[in-house]
Amino acid sequence: MKTISTSRAPLQKVKIRAVERGQTLKQIVLTSLERELKAPQAIEEAPSSYWANRKLLPEYEAALKAGAFSGGNGFYPNHL
């Protein structure tokens, strides 16, 4: 058995939740740990956003690669 130190407020909330659900403190903690361990898998499997997968127009992509929008001298170039 392991001991975990925590402040009183979270522990009190967990104890109340256990009573409300008719479960033991151990059951609530184990269920929460299992849920947390499953969470990273759900994040990894989440589809990426539209913006991450969008297709750029070929002209814009070529200008971007050429550095047209870098603004290196403080001004936007007027040519593409």
N, CA, C and O atoms as a MOPAC input file, in Angstrom:
PM7 MOZYME 1SCF
protein

 N      0.83800 1    -1.16900 1     0.00000 1
 C      0.00000 1     0.00000 1     0.00000 1
 C      0.88800 1     1.23900 1     0.00000 1
 O      1.86800 1     1.30100 1     0.74200 1
 N      0.54900 1     2.23000 1    -0.83100 1
 C      1.30100 1     3.47500 1    -0.93700 1
 C      0.51700 1     4.60400 1    -0.29300 1
 O     -0.71300 1     4.58100 1    -0.25400 1
 N      1.23700 1     5.58300 1     0.20700 1
 C      0.62000 1     6.75000 1     0.81000 1
 C      0.87300 1     7.95200 1    -0.09000 1
 O      1.98300 1     8.14200 1    -0.58800 1
 N     -0.15000 1     8.75100 1    -0.29300 1
 C     -0.03800 1     9.95900 1    -1.10200 1
 C     -0.43500 1    11.13700 1    -0.23000 1
 O     -1.48000 1    11.11600 1     0.42000 1
 N      0.40400 1    12.16000 1    -0.22000 1
 C      0.09400 1    13.36500 1     0.54100 1
 C     -0.69100 1    14.32700 1    -0.33400 1
 O     -0.35800 1    14.53400 1    -1.50100 1
 N     -1.73000 1    14.91100 1     0.23500 1
 C     -2.53800 1    15.89600 1    -0.48300 1
 C     -3.13000 1    16.86900 1     0.52600 1
 O     -3.13500 1    16.60700 1     1.72900 1
 N     -3.62200 1    17.98200 1     0.02700 1
 C     -4.26900 1    18.92300 1     0.94200 1
 C     -5.65400 1    18.38500 1     1.30800 1
 O     -6.14700 1    17.44600 1     0.68400 1
 N     -6.25800 1    18.97100 1     2.29800 1
 C     -7.53700 1    18.45700 1     2.79300 1
 C     -8.68900 1    18.67400 1     1.82700 1
 O     -9.57600 1    17.82600 1     1.73500 1
 N     -8.69800 1    19.79700 1     1.10100 1
 C     -9.83800 1    20.13600 1     0.24400 1
 C    -10.11500 1    19.08000 1    -0.83200 1
 O    -11.25100 1    18.61900 1    -0.94400 1
 N     -9.10900 1    18.68100 1    -1.62800 1
 C     -9.39700 1    17.65000 1    -2.63400 1
 C     -9.81500 1    16.31700 1    -2.01300 1
 O    -10.70500 1    15.63600 1    -2.52100 1
 N     -9.17100 1    15.96100 1    -0.92700 1
 C     -9.50200 1    14.69800 1    -0.26500 1
 C    -10.93200 1    14.72100 1     0.25000 1
 O    -11.64900 1    13.72500 1     0.14800 1
 N    -11.34400 1    15.84800 1     0.79800 1
 C    -12.71400 1    15.97300 1     1.30000 1
 C    -13.71300 1    15.84600 1     0.15500 1
 O    -14.75500 1    15.20900 1     0.30800 1
 N    -13.39900 1    16.45000 1    -0.99300 1
 C    -14.28700 1    16.35800 1    -2.16000 1
 C    -14.40800 1    14.91400 1    -2.64800 1
 O    -15.48800 1    14.46300 1    -3.02900 1
 N    -13.28500 1    14.20200 1    -2.62900 1
 C    -13.30800 1    12.79800 1    -3.06200 1
 C    -14.12300 1    11.95000 1    -2.09200 1
 O    -14.86700 1    11.06700 1    -2.51700 1
 N    -13.99100 1    12.20800 1    -0.81300 1
 C    -14.76300 1    11.45800 1     0.18300 1
 C    -16.25600 1    11.70800 1    -0.00100 1
 O    -17.06000 1    10.78100 1     0.09100 1
 N    -16.62300 1    12.94900 1    -0.25700 1
 C    -18.03800 1    13.27500 1    -0.49000 1
 C    -18.54400 1    12.57200 1    -1.74000 1
 O    -19.64000 1    12.01200 1    -1.74600 1
 N    -17.73400 1    12.60300 1    -2.80800 1
 C    -18.12500 1    11.92500 1    -4.04700 1
 C    -18.31800 1    10.43200 1    -3.82100 1
 O    -19.24900 1     9.84200 1    -4.37000 1
 N    -17.45800 1     9.81700 1    -3.02700 1
 C    -17.56800 1     8.39400 1    -2.73200 1
 C    -18.87400 1     8.08700 1    -2.00500 1
 O    -19.55200 1     7.11000 1    -2.32500 1
 N    -19.22200 1     8.91400 1    -1.03700 1
 C    -20.47600 1     8.71200 1    -0.30200 1
 C    -21.67200 1     8.89300 1    -1.23500 1
 O    -22.62600 1     8.11700 1    -1.18200 1
 N    -21.62000 1     9.92400 1    -2.09300 1
 C    -22.72300 1    10.17700 1    -3.02600 1
 C    -22.94100 1     9.00200 1    -3.97100 1
 O    -24.07600 1     8.68600 1    -4.32900 1
 N    -21.86800 1     8.36900 1    -4.36400 1
 C    -21.96400 1     7.24300 1    -5.31000 1
 C    -22.10400 1     5.89000 1    -4.61600 1
 O    -22.32000 1     4.87200 1    -5.27400 1
 N    -21.98400 1     5.88000 1    -3.32200 1
 C    -22.06900 1     4.61200 1    -2.60900 1
 C    -20.85700 1     3.73700 1    -2.84500 1
 O    -20.96700 1     2.51100 1    -2.85900 1
 N    -19.70700 1     4.35100 1    -3.02900 1
 C    -18.47400 1     3.62100 1    -3.26500 1
 C    -17.48800 1     3.92100 1    -2.14900 1
 O    -17.66900 1     4.85000 1    -1.36300 1
 N    -16.43900 1     3.10700 1    -2.10300 1
 C    -15.37900 1     3.36800 1    -1.13400 1
 C    -14.40800 1     4.37900 1    -1.73200 1
 O    -14.37700 1     4.59800 1    -2.94300 1
 N    -13.62700 1     4.98100 1    -0.86500 1
 C    -12.61200 1     5.92700 1    -1.31900 1
 C    -11.63400 1     5.22800 1    -2.27300 1
 O    -11.21600 1     5.80700 1    -3.27600 1
 N    -11.28500 1     4.01300 1    -1.96000 1
 C    -10.36800 1     3.24000 1    -2.80000 1
 C    -10.95100 1     3.03300 1    -4.19700 1
 O    -10.23300 1     3.16600 1    -5.18800 1
 N    -12.24100 1     2.71100 1    -4.29000 1
 C    -12.87400 1     2.50700 1    -5.58900 1
 C    -12.85200 1     3.79000 1    -6.42700 1
 O    -12.58300 1     3.74400 1    -7.62700 1
 N    -13.13100 1     4.92200 1    -5.79900 1
 C    -13.11900 1     6.20400 1    -6.51500 1
 C    -11.71600 1     6.51300 1    -7.02800 1
 O    -11.54600 1     6.92200 1    -8.17700 1
 N    -10.71900 1     6.31800 1    -6.18200 1
 C     -9.34200 1     6.62300 1    -6.57900 1
 C     -8.89900 1     5.70500 1    -7.70600 1
 O     -8.29300 1     6.17000 1    -8.67200 1
 N     -9.18500 1     4.41100 1    -7.60500 1
 C     -8.78100 1     3.47300 1    -8.65700 1
 C     -9.48800 1     3.76700 1    -9.97200 1
 O     -8.86800 1     3.69600 1   -11.03300 1
 N    -10.76600 1     4.09300 1    -9.92100 1
 C    -11.50700 1     4.44400 1   -11.13500 1
 C    -10.92000 1     5.69200 1   -11.77800 1
 O    -10.77700 1     5.75500 1   -13.00000 1
 N    -10.58400 1     6.67300 1   -10.97100 1
 C     -9.99600 1     7.91300 1   -11.49000 1
 C     -8.63300 1     7.65500 1   -12.12300 1
 O     -8.31800 1     8.20900 1   -13.17600 1
 N     -7.83500 1     6.82200 1   -11.48400 1
 C     -6.52200 1     6.48500 1   -12.04800 1
 C     -6.66300 1     5.74600 1   -13.37500 1
 O     -5.92400 1     6.02600 1   -14.31900 1
 N     -7.59000 1     4.81900 1   -13.45600 1
 C     -7.80700 1     4.09600 1   -14.71000 1
 C     -8.24200 1     5.04800 1   -15.81800 1
 O     -7.77700 1     4.93900 1   -16.95300 1
 N     -9.13000 1     5.97500 1   -15.49300 1
 C     -9.60500 1     6.95000 1   -16.47600 1
 C     -8.45300 1     7.82700 1   -16.95200 1
 O     -8.34000 1     8.11900 1   -18.14300 1
 N     -7.60800 1     8.24300 1   -16.03200 1
 C     -6.46300 1     9.09000 1   -16.38100 1
 C     -5.47500 1     8.33800 1   -17.26100 1
 O     -4.90900 1     8.91700 1   -18.18800 1
 N     -5.26200 1     7.07000 1   -16.98600 1
 C     -4.33000 1     6.29000 1   -17.79600 1
 C     -4.85700 1     6.04500 1   -19.19900 1
 O     -4.06800 1     5.83600 1   -20.12000 1
 N     -6.15800 1     6.06600 1   -19.38200 1
 C     -6.75000 1     5.90900 1   -20.71500 1
 C     -6.72700 1     7.21600 1   -21.49300 1
 O     -6.76800 1     7.19400 1   -22.72300 1
 N     -6.66400 1     8.34400 1   -20.81400 1
 C     -6.75900 1     9.66000 1   -21.45600 1
 C     -5.67200 1     9.91100 1   -22.51000 1
 O     -6.00600 1    10.41100 1   -23.58400 1
 N     -4.40200 1     9.59700 1   -22.26800 1
 C     -3.39800 1     9.87600 1   -23.30800 1
 C     -3.67400 1     9.15600 1   -24.61800 1
 O     -3.37300 1     9.69500 1   -25.68300 1
 N     -4.23300 1     7.96200 1   -24.57100 1
 C     -4.56600 1     7.25000 1   -25.79500 1
 C     -5.62900 1     8.00300 1   -26.57500 1
 O     -5.56800 1     8.07800 1   -27.80200 1
 N     -6.59400 1     8.55700 1   -25.87500 1
 C     -7.64800 1     9.29900 1   -26.54400 1
 C     -7.08900 1    10.55500 1   -27.19400 1
 O     -7.53900 1    10.94500 1   -28.27100 1
 N     -6.12400 1    11.18500 1   -26.56200 1
 C     -5.52500 1    12.39000 1   -27.12100 1
 C     -4.71300 1    12.04300 1   -28.36100 1
 O     -4.76900 1    12.76600 1   -29.35600 1
 N     -3.96300 1    10.95400 1   -28.31800 1
 C     -3.15200 1    10.54900 1   -29.45900 1
 C     -4.01700 1    10.17900 1   -30.65500 1
 O     -3.61100 1    10.39800 1   -31.79600 1
 N     -5.19100 1     9.62600 1   -30.42000 1
 C     -6.05600 1     9.18600 1   -31.49700 1
 C     -6.95900 1    10.29200 1   -32.02600 1
 O     -7.65400 1    10.10300 1   -33.02400 1
 N     -6.95200 1    11.44500 1   -31.36300 1
 C     -7.82000 1    12.53600 1   -31.78700 1
 C     -7.38700 1    13.03000 1   -33.16400 1
 O     -6.19500 1    13.19300 1   -33.42500 1
 N     -8.35800 1    13.26800 1   -34.04400 1
 C     -7.99100 1    13.76000 1   -35.37300 1
 C     -7.42800 1    15.17100 1   -35.27500 1
 O     -7.82400 1    15.95600 1   -34.41400 1
 N     -6.51000 1    15.47300 1   -36.16000 1
 C     -5.95400 1    16.81800 1   -36.15100 1
 C     -6.96400 1    17.79400 1   -36.74800 1
 O     -7.92300 1    17.39000 1   -37.40600 1
 N     -6.74000 1    19.04900 1   -36.51500 1
 C     -7.70000 1    20.06100 1   -36.91900 1
 C     -7.69700 1    20.27400 1   -38.43000 1
 O     -6.79200 1    19.84200 1   -39.14400 1
 N     -8.72200 1    20.94200 1   -38.87800 1
 C     -8.82900 1    21.29700 1   -40.30000 1
 C     -7.62400 1    22.13100 1   -40.72500 1
 O     -7.05700 1    21.91000 1   -41.79600 1
 N     -7.23500 1    23.08700 1   -39.88800 1
 C     -6.16600 1    24.00300 1   -40.24500 1
 C     -4.82800 1    23.29200 1   -40.36300 1
 O     -3.98600 1    23.69800 1   -41.16400 1
 N     -4.61900 1    22.25000 1   -39.59100 1
 C     -3.36600 1    21.50600 1   -39.67800 1
 C     -3.29700 1    20.68200 1   -40.95300 1
 O     -2.20500 1    20.37900 1   -41.43400 1
 N     -4.44900 1    20.31300 1   -41.51000 1
 C     -4.48500 1    19.44000 1   -42.68700 1
 C     -4.86100 1    20.15700 1   -43.97600 1
 O     -4.97200 1    19.51700 1   -45.02100 1
 N     -5.06000 1    21.47500 1   -43.92500 1
 C     -5.53200 1    22.17000 1   -45.11600 1
 C     -4.48400 1    22.15400 1   -46.22300 1
 O     -3.28300 1    22.09700 1   -45.95900 1
 N     -4.94300 1    22.20300 1   -47.42400 1
 C     -4.07700 1    22.22100 1   -48.59500 1
 C     -3.91300 1    23.65900 1   -49.03900 1
 O     -4.89600 1    24.35000 1   -49.30700 1
 N     -2.67500 1    24.10900 1   -49.11500 1
 C     -2.40800 1    25.47000 1   -49.55500 1
 C     -2.46400 1    25.54700 1   -51.07700 1
 O     -2.16000 1    24.57900 1   -51.77400 1
 N     -2.85400 1    26.70200 1   -51.57300 1
 C     -2.81000 1    26.92300 1   -53.01700 1
 C     -1.36000 1    26.83100 1   -53.47300 1
 O     -0.46600 1    27.31200 1   -52.77700 1
 N     -1.10900 1    26.21800 1   -54.63600 1
 C      0.28000 1    26.05400 1   -55.09000 1
 C      1.03600 1    27.38100 1   -55.18400 1
 O      2.21800 1    27.44300 1   -54.84700 1
 N      0.36500 1    28.44000 1   -55.63900 1
 C      1.02300 1    29.73800 1   -55.76500 1
 C      1.42900 1    30.28700 1   -54.39600 1
 O      2.52900 1    30.81400 1   -54.22900 1
 N      0.54600 1    30.15900 1   -53.44000 1
 C      0.83100 1    30.64300 1   -52.08700 1
 C      1.95100 1    29.82700 1   -51.45900 1
 O      2.84500 1    30.38300 1   -50.82000 1
 N      1.90800 1    28.52200 1   -51.63700 1
 C      2.94000 1    27.66000 1   -51.06600 1
 C      4.30900 1    27.98200 1   -51.66300 1
 O      5.30600 1    28.00600 1   -50.94200 1
 N      4.36500 1    28.23000 1   -52.98100 1
 C      5.62800 1    28.57700 1   -53.63000 1
 C      6.14900 1    29.91300 1   -53.10600 1
 O      7.34500 1    30.05600 1   -52.85100 1
 N      5.25600 1    30.89200 1   -52.94400 1
 C      5.67100 1    32.19800 1   -52.42700 1
 C      6.15300 1    32.07700 1   -50.98400 1
 O      7.11700 1    32.73300 1   -50.59100 1
 N      5.49200 1    31.25300 1   -50.21200 1
 C      5.88000 1    31.03400 1   -48.82500 1
 C      7.27500 1    30.42400 1   -48.73800 1
 O      8.10400 1    30.84800 1   -47.93200 1
 N      7.52100 1    29.41700 1   -49.58600 1
 C      8.83500 1    28.76800 1   -49.61100 1
 C      9.92300 1    29.72300 1   -50.09300 1
 O     11.07600 1    29.61800 1   -49.67400 1
 N      9.56000 1    30.65100 1   -50.96900 1
 C     10.52800 1    31.61500 1   -51.49000 1
 C     10.82900 1    32.72000 1   -50.48400 1
 O     11.72200 1    33.53600 1   -50.71200 1
 N     10.09200 1    32.75700 1   -49.37300 1
 C     10.33500 1    33.75000 1   -48.34200 1
 C      9.60900 1    35.05300 1   -48.57600 1
 O      9.98700 1    36.07800 1   -48.01000 1
 N      8.57500 1    35.03800 1   -49.39500 1
 C      7.86100 1    36.25900 1   -49.74000 1
 C      7.18800 1    36.89700 1   -48.53100 1
 O      6.97000 1    38.10900 1   -48.53500 1
 N      6.85700 1    36.14500 1   -47.51800 1
 C      6.11500 1    36.68300 1   -46.38100 1
 C      6.97500 1    36.76500 1   -45.12100 1
 O      6.44900 1    36.92400 1   -44.02000 1
 N      8.27200 1    36.66000 1   -45.27700 1
 C      9.14200 1    36.65600 1   -44.10200 1
 C      9.28500 1    38.03500 1   -43.49000 1
 O      9.48100 1    38.15300 1   -42.28000 1
 N      9.19200 1    39.09700 1   -44.30900 1
 C      9.29500 1    40.45200 1   -43.77800 1
 C     10.63800 1    40.72200 1   -43.15200 1
 O     10.71600 1    41.43000 1   -42.14800 1
 N     11.69300 1    40.18300 1   -43.71200 1
 C     13.02600 1    40.30300 1   -43.15300 1
 C     13.50800 1    41.72700 1   -42.98000 1
 O     14.23800 1    42.00600 1   -42.02900 1
 N     13.12400 1    42.65500 1   -43.87700 1
 C     13.59600 1    44.02200 1   -43.75700 1
 C     12.56300 1    44.93600 1   -43.10200 1
 O     12.71200 1    46.15700 1   -43.13000 1
 N     11.53500 1    44.36400 1   -42.52400 1
 C     10.51500 1    45.15700 1   -41.86000 1
 C      9.37100 1    45.56500 1   -42.76300 1
 O      8.37100 1    46.10700 1   -42.29100 1
 N      9.50200 1    45.31300 1   -44.05100 1
 C      8.44900 1    45.65200 1   -45.00800 1
 C      7.98400 1    44.38700 1   -45.70000 1
 O      8.74200 1    43.42900 1   -45.85200 1
 N      6.74600 1    44.39700 1   -46.11000 1
 C      6.25200 1    43.28300 1   -46.89900 1
 C      6.65600 1    43.51600 1   -48.34700 1
 O      6.46000 1    44.61100 1   -48.87500 1
 N      7.20500 1    42.52000 1   -48.98200 1
 C      7.58400 1    42.71400 1   -50.38200 1
 C      6.34100 1    42.88800 1   -51.24700 1
 O      5.28900 1    42.32000 1   -50.95500 1
 N      6.46300 1    43.64800 1   -52.27500 1
 C      5.32100 1    43.87500 1   -53.15300 1
 C      5.36400 1    42.98500 1   -54.37800 1
 O      4.62100 1    43.19800 1   -55.33600 1
 N      6.21400 1    42.01100 1   -54.35100 1
 C      6.26400 1    41.04600 1   -55.45300 1
 C      6.16500 1    39.63600 1   -54.88200 1
 O      6.57300 1    39.37400 1   -53.75000 1
 N      5.62300 1    38.75300 1   -55.67600 1
 C      5.50400 1    37.36200 1   -55.25900 1
 C      6.31600 1    36.47400 1   -56.14900 1
 O      6.34000 1    35.25900 1   -55.95200 1

